[in-house]
Amino acid sequence: GPGAQAGSTIGTVYGPTTVAGALQPPVGPNPPAVPGGPAQPGPVGKGNPPQPPTPPAGPGVEPLDSLTTHYGMRTIGIANDHITLNGKPIFLKGFDWYSEFGNDGESITKAQYREELSEVHKLNANFIRNNSYPRAPYVYHYADRHGIMVMDEAPNMWLSGKGEERQLTYGLSKALVESMVWNHENNPSIILWSMSDEVQQNHGYFKRWMSQLVDATKKLDVQNRPVTWCADPWHWHGDSLASVLGLNEYYGYFYNTNHPKRNYNYYLSRFHSEYPNKPILVTENGSWSFKGNGNSANTPGSQEWEEKLFQENWDVALQNDSFVTGYTYWVLKDYKTRGGYNQNLNGFSTMGMLSFNMHHKRLVYTAFKDAKNPIAYSSVAK
C-alpha cells in the first residue's frame, strides 16, 4: 500500500547546554578548520551522497532541535483502463470530505483529524478526495502511515470561462497548483492530482488554461502521478490532458429522477466510448436526507431514498468496473454551506453519511460500509 514504512531524522542541530542561548554550528563529516568557521564538505556525486552531521562527542552536549520525516515507496500508474498500485489494478472506494470540525471550524487538532480520518477504515474504504483545497500537513502524514490513498485538489473551483481567460495571464490558478504539488509531492499517500472542480469547459480558453496547470504539475512531480479534474457528465473537454476522467454525477438526485440506474449505465458506456483507454473515476455522487422526512424509498429526502440512490449508483459503477476505477461518495459528513442546492436547510448541507457533529449515522453509512470493493486491497496499518 502507499503507507510509509519507516521514519528518519534528516537534520539535527547540536549545542552546549551550559551556556544560555548559545548555539554551536553543526559539525559535519569534515569538521571546520577554524572553530565556528564554515564546514568543508567533501565532494558530492554518484557513489558519494551527502552525509548527515556527526553528533559532537563530550559531556554537556545535547540536541537542541531536529527535523524528522517519514517516507514510503510505491508506484502509481495507468494500465488497462485502471489506476495501478505497484503494478496491480485497484478500485478506489472512498469519500469526499471537508476540513471542518464542530464549533472549531478549520482550527482542527490532530486528535480531531484522527477521529475523522479513522472513518476511512471503519467504512471499509481506501481513498479520500481532498475536494476543493489541499489539507493540513497532518492529514497527509496520517494517510501515509495508515495506507490511505489520496487525491489532492487545487482550489480552482467553479471558474467561468472569463475567469479562466483571466488566469492565463494572472497566474493564480497555476500558482495554486504549483504550491500543492511542491508541498505534498513527497507524500506517498497521494496517488492523483486534481487541477480543478466543476469549472466551465465548453469554451475556447479551457484547454489553454488546463494545459498550463497540467504542465506545471508534470514539471514539478518527479513521480509523474496521474492528473485529472472533476466535472459534470456533459461538459468534459481536454481529455488528452487528463490521465483519469473525474466524473461528478448525481443521477437520481439533480437529474434523471425517473430511471437513474438505466440512464446512468447508458451514459457511462457512451462516455467510455468517447474517451477510450481513459479510466473513469466517480469523484462525486450522493444525495441528501434528514430525520423526520419520511421513511419511503420513493420520498426524496428520506434516509431510505438516499440509501437506495447510493446503492443504484454503486451498482452501476461496479457493472462497468472494466473501465471505472473507483467511486467517491459525496460526502463523509454534513457541512456548512450557503449554497441553495441542498434545500436551503439553514446554512447546512445534509448530504453526509454522518451528521455534522458525527453523532448520528444515516442509513447510507451502513450501506456504504457494506459495499464490497471488487478488488482486494490491503493497507499498511489500521
C-alpha positions, -999 to +999 in steps of 0.1 A: +000+000+000+010+037-001+018+039+036+052+048+048+074+021+062+099+039+084+109+072+099+142+091+096+158+121+113+170+143+085+186+172+104+198+179+139+214+209+155+237+203+185+250+227+211+262+230+247+236+231+274+257+251+299+256+284+281+222+300+279+211+310+244+243+297+228+242+276+196+272+259+182+274+253+144+266+217+134+297+196+129+297+176+097+318+147+085+346+172+077+350+195+108+356+232+102+393+242+101+386+271+124+362+268+154+330+285+144+341+287+108+324+272+078+325+234+074+344+219+045+321+194+029+335+165+008+327+162-029+291+151-036+284+129-066+275+094-077+285+070-051+293+098-026+260+111-013+259+139+013+263+126+048+242+136+079+260+156+105+281+136+130+270+143+166+298+160+186+311+140+215+316+150+250+296+160+281+272+189+282+262+185+245+226+175+235+203+180+205+187+215+205+164+209+176+157+183+150+135+176+120+120+142+113+101+129+084+087+096+072+088+081+038+075+052+017+079+038-017+052+027-042+045+031-079+013+046-094+004+041-130-024+036-156-029+003-173-060-013-190-083+015-180-074+013-144-052+031-119-025+007-107-007+005-074+027-013-076+017-026-110-016-041-099-051-026-107-070-010-078-106+001-073-108+032-052-137+032-027-137+065-008-154+097+001-152+135-002-148+154+030-145+190+042-118+200+067-141+214+094-149+201+129-179+211+151-176+245+167-139+247+159-143+252+122-110+246+104-089+250+136-086+213+139-064+194+164-046+162+155-070+142+177-099+156+157-083+147+124-077+112+137-114+109+146-124+119+111-098+100+091-103+069+111-137+067+093-118+055+062-112+021+078-145+020+097-162+024+063-140-003+046-127+024+023-092+030+009-094+065-006-102+102+002-106+131-021-093+164-006-121+182-025-118+219-032-085+226-015-054+209+000-054+200+037-031+205+067+002+186+067-010+161+094-037+148+070-010+136+046+012+122+074-018+102+088-027+089+053+010+080+047+012+059+078-023+043+076-023+033+039-050+057+028-048+068-009-054+105-015-064+127-044-052+162-037-070+191-053-061+227-061-086+253-051-097+261-086-135+257-082-165+269-103-144+292-125-162+306-155-147+310-190-139+346-183-122+336-151-100+310-169-092+336-196-080+360-168-059+333-152-039+327-184-021+359-177-028+365-139-014+331-130-030+325-096-045+291-107-011+280-118+005+291-086-021+272-065-014+240-084+024+245-081+022+251-043+000+220-039+025+198-058+056+214-043+043+210-007+030+175-010+048+156-037+069+136-011+038+121+005+034+086-009-003+086+000-010+110-029-018+090-060-036+116-081-035+153-086-068+172-094-065+205-111-100+219-106-136+212-097-166+219-119-152+247-139-166+258-173-151+237-201-172+244-232-153+275-245-121+283-263-099+292-232-103+260-213-077+238-230-051+266-229-057+272-192-058+235-183-026+228-203-009+254-182-019+237-150-011+202-162+023+213-175+031+229-142+023+197-124+044+175-146+074+198-143+074+195-105+062+160-098+092+137-105+069+107-100+047+117-128+015+108-109-018+108-129-037+141-132-074+148-135-101+174-128-137+169-117-165+178-140-202+171-145-212+145-172-220+168-201-190+192-201-159+171-204-132+185-227-095+183-229-093+145-224-059+144-240-046+163-210-062+141-183-048+107-172-081+099-155-116+112-162-130+126-129-168+125-130-192+143-107-226+126-112-259+129-094-282+106-113-315+103-095-309+135-074-303+165-096-314+149-129-328+116-144-350+110-114-373+085-132-348+059-143-315+069-129-299+034-129-307+028-166-298+063-177-265+063-158-255+030-171-261+042-207-242+074-200-211+056-186-209+033-216-213+063-240-187+083-221-162+054-222-167+050-260-160+087-265-128+085-244-114+050-247-083+040-228-091+065-200-100+052-166-132+069-152-132+078-115-165+088-100-153+118-079-188+128-066-221+110-061-247+114-034-280+129-023-295+142+010-318+133+038-327+144+073-346+129+102-384+131+101-386+133+063-405+101+058-393+065+055-402+056+020-375+048-006-396+069-030-397+100-009-369+125-018-351+134+014-358+103+033-329+081+045-343+052+026-343+072-006-308+083+000-297+048+007-314+035-025-298+061-047-263+052-034-269+015-040-281+021-075-252+043-084-227+020-068-241-010-086-238+008-120-201+017-112-193-019-105-212-032-136-187-010-155-156-018-134-136-028-165-131+010-170-145+026-139-115+027-115-133+040-084-163+055-066-162+085-043-193+093-021-203+129-015-198+134+014-185+120+047-205+143+070-228+172+068-211+206+062-218+243+063-228+260+030-247+290+018-254+273-015-291+268-021-287+235-039-295+214-008-330+225+002-318+258+020-315+240+053-304+269+074-268+270+061-261+233+062-259+206+037-273+173+049-256+152+023-233+134+047-232+098+058-227+113+092-243+143+109-223+175+113-212+165+148-206+129+138-230+116+164-256+103+141-251+077+113-276+077+084-287+045+067-264+052+038-234+050+062-241+013+067-249+007+030-216+023+020-197+003+047-211-029+034-205-022-003-178-047-012-147-035-032-144-056-063-106-056-060-090-067-027-068-040-012-045-042+019-034-011+036-002-008+057-018-002+091-051+004+107 
